[in-house]
Amino acid sequence: MDATVIEGVGSLAAMLTTGSFIPQAWLTFRTKDVSGISLGMYSAFTTGVALWLLYGMAMGSWPITVANAITLSLAMAILLMKLVYGKQ
């Protein structure tokens, strides 16, 4: 497959996965409702996203890097909210 097509597929995948995460993150930020969030799952998810970010940077893939940088910042914020508001 042509490199341009591959980058296009990666870009579309990055936009869809990151874009689908944004409404849930926004809802969590607005409501501060973290009761349905598993601390273990979100810790593993955030770690996984951080590793994908490192992978994207190592591979020089901007779609993977940008998408995971955005998702990581949102996931870390939600994880922090879980730690702060989850004890209430």
ZIMOQUI-V779640 format. One record per pair of residues at least 12 apart in sequence whose C-alpha atoms are under 7 Angstrom apart, sorted by the first residue. I is the first residue (numbers start at 0). GAP is how many residues later the second one is. D is the distance in whole Angstrom. If there is no record, write none. Layout:
BEGIN
I;GAP;D / I;GAP;D
END
This chain:
BEGIN
9;53;6 / 10;52;5 / 13;49;6 / 13;50;6 / 13;53;5 / 14;52;7 / 17;49;6 / 17;53;6 / 24;49;7 / 33;48;6 / 33;51;7 / 33;52;6 / 34;51;6 / 38;43;7 / 41;37;6 / 45;26;6 / 45;29;6 / 45;30;6 / 48;19;6 / 48;23;6 / 49;22;6 / 51;16;7 / 52;12;5 / 52;15;5 / 52;16;6
END
